[in-house]
Structures are given as C-alpha cells and as structure tokens.
C-alpha cells in the first residue's frame, strides 16, 4: 500500500455524543471512510496520520435514508463507517484546543 492511497482512505472523523463516549471509555474512535477501503488499509491510515498504534478495526456499511421532497421520494447516499480501537496509552485529540 502506498502512502498516497492511505492518505485518501479516511474522509473524516465522526464526532458525536456516542463517538466521544467511546473515545473516552474504550479508546475507540469513529471515522467516515471510502467505500472500497478494507480493515488493513484503515488501520494503517490511522497509524500514519495520527502516529498511534491500532489494536483493531470494525467496519460497517450505513444505508442511506429515504427522504421526501414534496411529492418526490429521494434517497441519501450509502456510506461506510469504521470504528478504530487503539492500544492502551494512545489517544487521538480532535478538539485541537489551546
């Protein structure tokens, strides 16, 4: 795997109440990833970008919701989510606070 591919695997972090609690309690972080990424690529991308050690990766496909706009029905795009568990002693700070 080349670095260029690994830099494109992660689309962004998922920051919500649930993912924040997982990060604090279990050392697990949620990311939005490209649709064709596998677990090995996701783990290596997190290690490369955040300089941490990954213990495990869980991946799931999220189905897009059906939405209505007037009389027409539409559907949001399907996407892929990854939960990354870090080894003890490692963490990721998305806050970037002072």
C-alpha positions in Angstrom: 0.0 0.0 0.0 1.4 3.4 -0.9 1.1 6.5 1.2 -1.0 8.3 -1.4 -3.7 5.7 -1.1 -3.6 5.7 2.7 -4.0 9.5 2.8 -7.3 9.2 0.9 -8.8 6.3 2.9 -10.1 8.4 5.8 -12.7 11.0 4.8 -13.1 12.5 8.3 -13.8 11.8 11.9 -17.4 11.2 13.2 -17.8 13.5 16.2 -21.0 12.8 18.1 -22.0 12.0 21.7 -21.7 8.3 21.1 -18.3 8.5 19.4 -17.0 10.9 22.1 -18.1 8.5 24.9 -16.4 5.6 23.0 -13.2 7.5 22.8 -13.2 8.4 26.5 -14.3 5.0 27.8 -13.0 2.4 25.4 -10.2 4.1 23.4 -12.3 3.6 20.2 -12.8 6.3 17.5 -15.2 6.5 14.6 -14.3 7.6 11.1 -16.0 8.0 7.8 -14.1 6.1 5.2 -14.1 5.5 1.4 -16.4 2.7 0.2 -13.7 0.3 -1.1 -11.3 0.5 1.9 -10.5 -2.6 3.9 -9.7 -3.0 7.6 -5.9 -3.2 7.0 -5.9 0.0 5.0 -8.0 1.8 7.5 -5.7 0.7 10.4 -2.6 1.8 8.6 -4.1 5.1 7.6 -4.9 5.9 11.2 -1.4 4.9 12.3 0.1 7.1 9.5 -2.0 10.2 10.1 -2.2 10.3 13.9 1.0 8.5 14.9 -0.8 6.0 17.2 -0.9 2.2 17.3 -4.1 0.5 16.3 -5.4 -2.6 18.1 -8.4 -3.4 15.9 -10.8 -2.1 13.3 -14.5 -2.7 12.8 -16.2 -1.6 9.6 -19.8 -1.3 8.7 -21.9 0.0 5.8 -24.5 2.6 6.6 -27.6 2.6 4.3 -28.8 6.0 3.1 -32.1 7.2 4.4 -35.2 7.6 2.2 -36.2 11.3 2.2 -39.2 13.1 0.7 -39.1 16.5 -1.0 -42.7 17.4 -1.8 -44.2 14.5 -3.8 -40.9 13.1 -4.8 -39.0 10.4 -2.9 -35.3 10.6 -2.8 -32.5 8.6 -1.2 -29.4 9.7 0.5 -26.1 8.0 -0.5 -24.9 4.9 1.3 -21.6 5.3 3.2 -19.0 3.4 5.2 -18.1 3.8 8.8 -15.1 2.4 10.7 -14.6 2.0 14.4 -10.9 2.0 15.3 -9.7 0.7 18.7 -6.3 2.0 19.8 -3.8 0.2 22.0 -3.7 1.3 25.7 -1.8 4.5 26.2 -2.7 6.0 22.8 -5.4 8.6 22.1 -6.5 11.0 19.4 -7.4 14.6 20.2 -9.9 16.0 17.6 -10.5 19.1 19.7 -7.2 20.8 18.9 -7.8 23.1 21.9 -5.3 25.6 23.3 
